[in-house]
Amino acid sequence: MQYLVTVIAEEANHAGSAEEMAAIDVFNDRLQAEGHWVFAGGLAGPSNATVIDNRDGAALVTDGPFVESKEFMAGFWVLQAPDLDVALRLGTEASRACNRKIEVRPFL
Amino acid sequence: MPGALTRAHRDEWARVVAALAKRFGDLDVAEEAAAEAFATAVERWPEQGVPPNPGAWLTTAATRKAIDRLRRETKRDDKHREAQMVLGDEPPGDQGVIDDDRLRLIFTCCHPALAPESRVALTLRLVGGLSMPEIARAFLVQESAMGQRITRAKAKIKAARIPYRVPRAQDLPARVSGVLAVLFLIFNEGYLPTGSHSGPDRHELTAEAIRLTRLLRALLPYDGEVAGLLALMLLTEARHAARISAGGELITLDEQDRGRWDATLIAEGHALIRERLATGEPPGRYQVLAAINAVHTSAHHIDATDWSQIVALYDRLVRLDASPVVALNRAIAIAELDGPEVALAAVERLATPLAGYHAFHATRADLLRRLGRTEQSRAAYDQAIALTGNTAQTAVLTRRRDRLTGEAPAG
């Protein structure tokens, strides 16, 4: 079972500090050692997003995020866990490591 | 016959649902099959007689119903069903602290990843066996809304894979405390319903909360807080008959006819507290609350109440739970020990955090009345009446307010 762990940030705290990045590295090493690691990454801010609508075959390209909000996704983990209890335990540690709120969501 | 059916439903429902949930790894299947098995019992038992082991009969019948349903669905959607079947065969791992299917069921229904109102609804449906209309009525919501709440919660359990298991030992205290919060919420909604269209209390909910807490106590006999919550509920329930007047008015502790208290429930509650005291373990919040109620229920008259003991217990409670509501209740006890003036000073300090809480204004009104400050008291009663949603409480507050005129300062 895989879970998406979304890092929730605001403009003011989008960039991680050196200590936060170091804590994330330690956490990532542990995820890999314990077999929970699938993928992870940090994202550039929403102002760098581009939206494409090609549903009718005439691609419309627009600047900006598809949804404007105060809080946004700043990065994510994809984790392997047998059930939600394990995923929540890892999510709790992830929130501590990156020093942000996180959201845990199962893949279908 | 209806007696045998009711008894079987009360005693066996949770066991049947829990056994099926474990076997098939799907709460939906378990709930539906259990309901069908009981429906079959309603048809057959009157004609064929009650089977010698009703629980085993019901589990077997429900298992057959579940297999039938899964066969039907397997034909329709092979892959999907296969995936669901696998879920049930997960090894419990090293965390099987107490191995009882019903306990797993309780922990799943009270999982912290579910919304609090969903935990309450799921627990009443899957563990308590209450029907959807019964639960909807108890919480004054539309049956369709309640059905949706339960369906959504079950869907999340499945999609997010909320495990069907007793938590690991190191997570157990926090998770047990989550279960107790759900049971206490059910009890309180019965004890003091908040809906303006509801009666003064809803006995079916307090009774159900006690029944479920008794079950939890049987499953976790050494947990102090489980015992504490059960004692608290029993000592509160014991005063049920004396608490509401024939006219639907709330009767406060000082005015209750103590002869109408239930001596059997009080004895059981006191025994639980003695048992906890004998362990020498430091009591948690529910145990202290139960002890406070034990002091009250030990007094045959309000004047015989050991208020210094009650204040000492509140001091203990403040150390465990420094919330303004606890401080308010402590102030009520202080009024009996040190007089209304000292208590009022303590109450006034809570004005900011408790401005929207009816009991704050009601307490303030009573203290002002006792100090002869009639006009201020009247204003405080008005605020309390405006804030309470409970009909019995409105009645007593209104009577006290309307009795104010010309009352001489007392006590």
Chai-1 contact restraints between the chains, C-beta under 6 A:
chainA,res_idxA,chainB,res_idxB,connection_type,confidence,min_distance_angstrom,max_distance_angstrom,comment,restraint_id
A,M1,B,R161,contact,1.0,0.0,6.0,A-B,restraint_1
A,D83,B,R161,contact,1.0,0.0,6.0,A-B,restraint_2
A,D83,B,P163,contact,1.0,0.0,6.0,A-B,restraint_3
A,L84,B,A113,contact,1.0,0.0,6.0,A-B,restraint_4
A,L84,B,A160,contact,1.0,0.0,6.0,A-B,restraint_5
A,L84,B,R161,contact,1.0,0.0,6.0,A-B,restraint_6
A,L84,B,I162,contact,1.0,0.0,6.0,A-B,restraint_7
A,D85,B,P163,contact,1.0,0.0,6.0,A-B,restraint_8
A,P106,B,A159,contact,1.0,0.0,6.0,A-B,restraint_9
A,P106,B,A160,contact,1.0,0.0,6.0,A-B,restraint_10
